[in-house]
Amino acid sequence: MRVARPELWLAAAALVGALLAEVWAGSRVAQLSLDLGQKRTALEGARTRLQYVRADLERRLTRAETVPLAARLGLAPADAHQVVTVPSQYLAADATPYRAGRTVSVVALAERASRALVPEATAQSAAGN
């Protein structure tokens, strides 16, 4: 029975060691990636919770608590006499009135078609509310 040379055994051991080191490094990178993903998820949850708590705190603030802050910032609270009601005559009508005897131009037809396809925000009269 013939025994292989020690140089071959040494080269095989070095190759197995290099392969094991490569597998260990890949495993470590995968573990670090999973940890990073978990940390990012936890951070996102904490940020969402912080936004919720801040919004809840803002909703709970009363006018009495915000008046000193507004005074410090130089803001004045809205008074009832500052509210303006606009008469319905000043607001745009919902539909363009039809003029008898006039031909409708291509531009007017295109405008009507665009309004039908893309509705615009229109003001409503105070009487309609």
Secondary structure, DSSP 8 states (H G I E B T S, - for coil): -----HHHHHHHHHHHHHHHHHHHHHHHHHHHHHHHHHHHHHHHHHHHHHHHHHHHHHHH--HHHHHHHHHHHT-----GGG-----GGGS--SS----TT----HHHHHHHHHHHHS-------TTT-
